[in-house]
Amino acid sequence: MSRLLKSNYSNAAQLKELMTAPPMTAAKHAEVMRKRIEHRRMVEDAREWKQASAWYNDKR
């Protein structure tokens, strides 16, 4: 469980940099979300494939 928790101090960005950065555009947000969803699906597919291959190897 501890590796799932992220440290609050892992990002070295200064507060001023964060507060003065321009907001993310809708297009950029959509791109980030698409990549995040694509990555999550890839991980889920790999997990399912691993479980299926383990099941298949157990049945052999």
KOLTILUM-25009 format. One record per residue (C-alpha): residue in three letters; residue number from 1; x, z, y. Coordinates in nm, 3 decimals. Layout:
<node><resn>ala</resn><resi>NUM</resi><x>X</x><z>Z</z><y>Y</y></node>
...
***
This chain:
<node><resn>met</resn><resi>1</resi><x>0.000</x><z>0.000</z><y>0.000</y></node>
<node><resn>ser</resn><resi>2</resi><x>0.285</x><z>0.075</z><y>0.238</y></node>
<node><resn>arg</resn><resi>3</resi><x>0.402</x><z>-0.287</z><y>0.241</y></node>
<node><resn>leu</resn><resi>4</resi><x>0.056</x><z>-0.392</z><y>0.359</y></node>
<node><resn>leu</resn><resi>5</resi><x>0.084</x><z>-0.174</z><y>0.667</y></node>
<node><resn>lys</resn><resi>6</resi><x>0.270</x><z>-0.331</z><y>0.956</y></node>
<node><resn>ser</resn><resi>7</resi><x>0.485</x><z>-0.134</z><y>1.189</y></node>
<node><resn>asn</resn><resi>8</resi><x>0.372</x><z>-0.122</z><y>1.550</y></node>
<node><resn>tyr</resn><resi>9</resi><x>0.735</x><z>-0.171</z><y>1.651</y></node>
<node><resn>ser</resn><resi>10</resi><x>0.811</x><z>-0.482</z><y>1.446</y></node>
<node><resn>asn</resn><resi>11</resi><x>0.735</x><z>-0.714</z><y>1.741</y></node>
<node><resn>ala</resn><resi>12</resi><x>0.998</x><z>-0.701</z><y>2.014</y></node>
<node><resn>ala</resn><resi>13</resi><x>0.776</x><z>-0.853</z><y>2.286</y></node>
<node><resn>gln</resn><resi>14</resi><x>0.762</x><z>-0.653</z><y>2.606</y></node>
<node><resn>leu</resn><resi>15</resi><x>0.425</x><z>-0.544</z><y>2.745</y></node>
<node><resn>lys</resn><resi>16</resi><x>0.481</x><z>-0.746</z><y>3.064</y></node>
<node><resn>glu</resn><resi>17</resi><x>0.541</x><z>-1.063</z><y>2.859</y></node>
<node><resn>leu</resn><resi>18</resi><x>0.222</x><z>-1.003</z><y>2.666</y></node>
<node><resn>met</resn><resi>19</resi><x>0.013</x><z>-0.933</z><y>2.974</y></node>
<node><resn>thr</resn><resi>20</resi><x>0.137</x><z>-1.233</z><y>3.175</y></node>
<node><resn>ala</resn><resi>21</resi><x>0.114</x><z>-1.491</z><y>2.894</y></node>
<node><resn>pro</resn><resi>22</resi><x>-0.157</x><z>-1.751</z><y>2.948</y></node>
<node><resn>pro</resn><resi>23</resi><x>-0.459</x><z>-1.714</z><y>2.720</y></node>
<node><resn>met</resn><resi>24</resi><x>-0.477</x><z>-1.925</z><y>2.406</y></node>
<node><resn>thr</resn><resi>25</resi><x>-0.684</x><z>-2.240</z><y>2.443</y></node>
<node><resn>ala</resn><resi>26</resi><x>-0.979</x><z>-2.302</z><y>2.213</y></node>
<node><resn>ala</resn><resi>27</resi><x>-0.795</x><z>-2.594</z><y>2.054</y></node>
<node><resn>lys</resn><resi>28</resi><x>-0.487</x><z>-2.384</z><y>1.985</y></node>
<node><resn>his</resn><resi>29</resi><x>-0.702</x><z>-2.103</z><y>1.844</y></node>
<node><resn>ala</resn><resi>30</resi><x>-0.879</x><z>-2.350</z><y>1.614</y></node>
<node><resn>glu</resn><resi>31</resi><x>-0.543</x><z>-2.485</z><y>1.495</y></node>
<node><resn>val</resn><resi>32</resi><x>-0.412</x><z>-2.133</z><y>1.424</y></node>
<node><resn>met</resn><resi>33</resi><x>-0.729</x><z>-2.043</z><y>1.235</y></node>
<node><resn>arg</resn><resi>34</resi><x>-0.720</x><z>-2.365</z><y>1.030</y></node>
<node><resn>lys</resn><resi>35</resi><x>-0.360</x><z>-2.294</z><y>0.928</y></node>
<node><resn>arg</resn><resi>36</resi><x>-0.444</x><z>-1.933</z><y>0.843</y></node>
<node><resn>ile</resn><resi>37</resi><x>-0.742</x><z>-2.039</z><y>0.629</y></node>
<node><resn>glu</resn><resi>38</resi><x>-0.539</x><z>-2.313</z><y>0.460</y></node>
<node><resn>his</resn><resi>39</resi><x>-0.263</x><z>-2.066</z><y>0.375</y></node>
<node><resn>arg</resn><resi>40</resi><x>-0.512</x><z>-1.808</z><y>0.243</y></node>
<node><resn>arg</resn><resi>41</resi><x>-0.677</x><z>-2.069</z><y>0.020</y></node>
<node><resn>met</resn><resi>42</resi><x>-0.339</x><z>-2.183</z><y>-0.109</y></node>
<node><resn>val</resn><resi>43</resi><x>-0.251</x><z>-1.823</z><y>-0.201</y></node>
<node><resn>glu</resn><resi>44</resi><x>-0.590</x><z>-1.771</z><y>-0.366</y></node>
<node><resn>asp</resn><resi>45</resi><x>-0.554</x><z>-2.093</z><y>-0.565</y></node>
<node><resn>ala</resn><resi>46</resi><x>-0.206</x><z>-1.992</z><y>-0.680</y></node>
<node><resn>arg</resn><resi>47</resi><x>-0.337</x><z>-1.650</z><y>-0.785</y></node>
<node><resn>glu</resn><resi>48</resi><x>-0.624</x><z>-1.808</z><y>-0.981</y></node>
<node><resn>trp</resn><resi>49</resi><x>-0.388</x><z>-2.058</z><y>-1.145</y></node>
<node><resn>lys</resn><resi>50</resi><x>-0.153</x><z>-1.778</z><y>-1.245</y></node>
<node><resn>gln</resn><resi>51</resi><x>-0.438</x><z>-1.576</z><y>-1.396</y></node>
<node><resn>ala</resn><resi>52</resi><x>-0.575</x><z>-1.881</z><y>-1.580</y></node>
<node><resn>ser</resn><resi>53</resi><x>-0.235</x><z>-1.973</z><y>-1.721</y></node>
<node><resn>ala</resn><resi>54</resi><x>-0.177</x><z>-1.614</z><y>-1.833</y></node>
<node><resn>trp</resn><resi>55</resi><x>-0.518</x><z>-1.616</z><y>-2.003</y></node>
<node><resn>tyr</resn><resi>56</resi><x>-0.440</x><z>-1.952</z><y>-2.169</y></node>
<node><resn>asn</resn><resi>57</resi><x>-0.101</x><z>-1.829</z><y>-2.292</y></node>
<node><resn>asp</resn><resi>58</resi><x>-0.261</x><z>-1.514</z><y>-2.435</y></node>
<node><resn>lys</resn><resi>59</resi><x>-0.513</x><z>-1.724</z><y>-2.628</y></node>
<node><resn>arg</resn><resi>60</resi><x>-0.240</x><z>-1.942</z><y>-2.786</y></node>
***
